[in-house]
Amino acid sequence: MMKKICAKIEIEPMFSFTEIFDFQAFKEEETHRKKKEAEAKKRRLESTEKVTEGDDSDEEEMDRDEMPSRFIEWGLEEEVIYEQENGETLTPQHPEWFRREREKLPDFYQVVTVEKTEATDKIISWMYSNIKGMFVVKRRGGVIQYFRTGYDQFSLPRWDIRELGRLDMLNPDNSSLFERIIAKECKRGFELFKPKRPRRRVSKTTKDPITGKGKVTWVINPAKVVTRIKLPDEVPVCLNNFKKWFYDSHIGEAVIQSNENEDIKILDPMDVFMFGLSDLTVLNANRINVGAGNANLEEAMLFQRAAERAWN
């Protein structure tokens, strides 16, 4: 695309295509990524539990403030679609952004459930997006959830609300009132707003090999999230003084630094679509930096792949 634009306006590009894009490295990286995704999908399918209407288990709603090490989501969240200004839609390429594998149900009475764990689903940050006018929650692994109002966040289970209460908002000045409401509700035991209560299911037929009692499974329903997100409008050129960009794994943000000491922070990888061609060229020519030991490298690469996709 860049070659065509340069040829049309009769100028020489600043960089050659090979300087900006190492196709062989990209091909190897994509092969490795697809292999990992295939393995992850296989593990998800193997761990998927099909629960029938006549499943012989006792079930009870309970209060639980700490996230279980393993629990299941009863049913699947709706797929999130991003809308561009021209009406076109985009879906995130990487399944861990939002998308869950949709399985064809064998019959009407079966419910496919998805396994979740603390290591992959714990909330690491949250904020209010002025551009989108919604609350944004980000989880370990790269999953992002949008909520139209702060009160919709109470459709999350208790342990998630408790985690929001422990974390500071990334931009508290924009919605500090609701941050105080959550903190107060967590302290008072949710007197006004009742978060979703998880269900504790005790099987009558499957025994826990350690305790010898019925196997206990924690179950939640999908939260009330927004499924159609408008991509931000394109901004003027803003990376003329680009220095570097890196991934802050503690809060899940990509931070773009300039020589003028002005940082641009991005929580959702799809927000790189707001940059124009020249800025995307800069991002693609510079690999995103990750912390020592490549901790959470896969989360950081979500931003790199989004920049490549927007540039192409």
N, C-alpha and C positions, 0 to 999 in steps of 0.2 A: 504494500500500500504506500509506504514512504517513497519508494522508487518512482512510482507513478506520479505522486504529488510533486516531487522534485523535478521530474521530466516535464511536467505540465507547466510549471512556472519557470523552467529553464534555469535552475540553479544546481550547483554541486552539493550533494549532501555532506554534512560535517563528518559523518562516520560512514564507513562501508558497512554493508550488511553483516559481513563476517566478523567485523570488530564488535558489533553490537550483539550479535546472536551466534553463539557457538552451537550449530545444529547437532553435531555429534554428541556434545555434552547434554543438550536438551533431549535428544533421542534416548540416551542412556538413562537420564533422569526420569523420563516419562515411562520407559519400560519398567524401571524399578518401582515407580509410583503405582503403575497399574497392577504389578505383581502383588504389592502390599495391599492394594484395595481389594484384589481378588481373594487374598488370604483372609482379610478382615471380613469380607462378605461371607466367606465360607464359615468363619467362626460364628458370625451372627446367625446364620441359618442353622448351624448345628446347635446353637444355644437357644434358638427360638422355641418357645413352649406353645403348643396348641391346646388351649383350654376349652373343653366342651361344656355345653350348658348343664349337663348332668354330672360334672366333676364332683367327686365326693370329698368336699372340704368344708371346714367351718370357717366362716369369714366374719370379721368384726372391724369396724372403723375405730382407729385408735390415735391418740396424740403421740407423736414422736418428734423430738426436737433435733436429733442427730441423724444424718443421712446413713442408711444401712450400707454396709460394704457392697451389697448386691441387692437390687430390686428390679422390678419389671414395670414397663409401661403398658397398661391394658388398652390396646388399640394403638394406632399410629397417628402422629401429628400430621396435619395437612402440609403438603409441600409448599414451600415459600417461593413466590415468583417475584422477580424484580422487574419493574416497569420503567422503560425509558420515556423521554419526553415525546418522542415520535410515535409512541404507542406500541413499539416492539417490546417483547418480554425476554428475559434472560433467567435461566436457572443456574444456581451455583454448580460448578463442575465437580467439586469435591464433595463426596457424600457426608463428610463430617461437618460441613458448613451448616446445613439444615436438613438435607434430605435423608429420609429413612427408606430402606428397601421395601417396596410394596410387594406383598406376596398375594397371589391369587388364592382366595379362600376356597377350600375344598367343598364346603357346604355352608348353608346359611347360619348354622348354629356355632360355628367355630370362630374364635377370636384369636388373632395372632398377636402375641405380646413380644416386646423387645426388651432384652436384658440391658440394664444400665449399672454402672458402678461408680463409686466415689472418685476413682482415679480418672475417669473420663467425663464425668458430668457435674463435677463440683463447680459452683459459681466462683469466678475469680475477679469479676468487676461488674459494675453497672453504672449507668449514666442516663441523663435525659438528652436526647438529640434535638437540638433546636432546628436543624435542617428538616428533619422528618416529623418533628412534633410528637415523638413517642419515646417511651422508656426502652432502654436497651440493656439486656442482660447477656453477659458472655460467660461461657463455661470452658473448663479445661478441655482440650481437644479441638477447640475452634467453633463449637456450636454457639449460635447467637439466637436469641429470642427477642422479638419486638412486642411491646404491649402498648395498646392505644392510650390507656390511662394508668395511673399509678394503682388504682383499685383493682385493675385486672391482674396485677401481680399477685394478688391474694388467691388467684386460682392455682398458684404453685403450692406444693406441699409445705408443711410446717418447717421442715429442715431447711428448705430453700429461703423462706422468709427469715428464719434465724440467721442464715448466712448473709443475707442482705443487711440485716441489722448490725452484723459485725463489721461489714465492709463500709468504707467511706465512698460516697458517690464521687466519680471522677470530676464532675462539675457541679458541686453542691449549690453554687449560687443560683443556678437555673431552677432548681426545684428542691430547695432545702426544707420546705414545709413538709413534703411527703417523706423525706428522709427522717425527719423528726417523728412523723406519725408512725413509721415502721419501728423506729427505736423505742418509742413509747409503748406500742402494742406488744413488742417482744418482752419488754420489762413487765408489763401488767398481765401477760398471759392471754393476749388477744381478746380483750373485752368487747371492742367495737367491730372489728373485722375478723372474720373466721377464715383462716387459710384452709386449703383442702386437706382433709384428714386421710392419711394413707390407710389402706385396708390390710389387715394381718390375716393371711390365709393359712390355716393349719390342715394339712392333708390327713385324711383318715386311712389312706392306702399306701402312701409313700413315707417311709420312716427315715429319720435322720440317722446315719450310721454311727454318729458319735453319741448322741443323747438317747437314741432308741425310741424317741417320741416322733410324732407326726412332723413332717418337713414343713418349716415355716417359710412363707414367701410374702414379701411386702409388695403391694400393688398400688400404683397410682394411675390416674387418668391424665390425658394430655392437658396442658395448661391452655388458657384462653389467649392465644397469641395471634398477632396479625400475620396474614399469609400473603398479602400483596404489598410490596414495598416499592416506593418510587425512588429511583436512583437520583442522586443530587444533580443539579444543573452544572454544566461545564463552567469552570472558573477560568479567569485570565491566567496567562503564564505566570507561575509563581516559584519556579525552581531554577531561576537564572543563577542564583548563588548557592546551588546545591553543594552540600559537603558530604553527607552520607545518610543512609537510613538503616535503622536497626529494629529488632523486635524486642519489646519489653515483655518477657515471659511472665512477670508477676501479675500484670493486669491485662495482658493480651493485646496490647496496642503496638502498631507500627509507628515509629517516630522518625520523621524526616527532618534532618537538621540542615541549616544553611550557614554560610559564613557570617551572616548577620546575627547569629544566635537567636533566630526565630524558629521555633519548632512547629511542625504540623503533625498532629496526632490523629491516627485513624484506627478505629476499633473494628469496623466491619471491612473485610478485604474488598467487598464490592464497591466501596466508596472511592476506590482509585479511578473509577469511571468518570469522576468529576474532572480529572486532569485532561488537558489537551494533548495533542500529538507530541509537541516538543518536550513537555514534562514527562510523558510516558516513555519517550525515548531515553531520557536521563535515567529513569527508574530501571528500565530494562538493561541499560549499559552498566548498571551498578548493582551487584548482588546484595540482597538484604543481609545485614550482619546479625549473627546469632551469638548468644552468650557462650562462655567457655564450655567445652564438652558437647557443643551442639544440642544443649537441652531444649526440648520442645521444637526441634528443627521442623517437624512436619507442620506445626501451627504457623511458623514463620513463612514457610513456603506457600501457604495459602495466599499471602499478599503478593509474592513474586509471581505466582501463576495468574492471579487476577490482573496484575499489571501487563503481563504478556498477552492475556486474552483481550484486554481493552486496547492494547497497542495494535493487535492484528485486526 
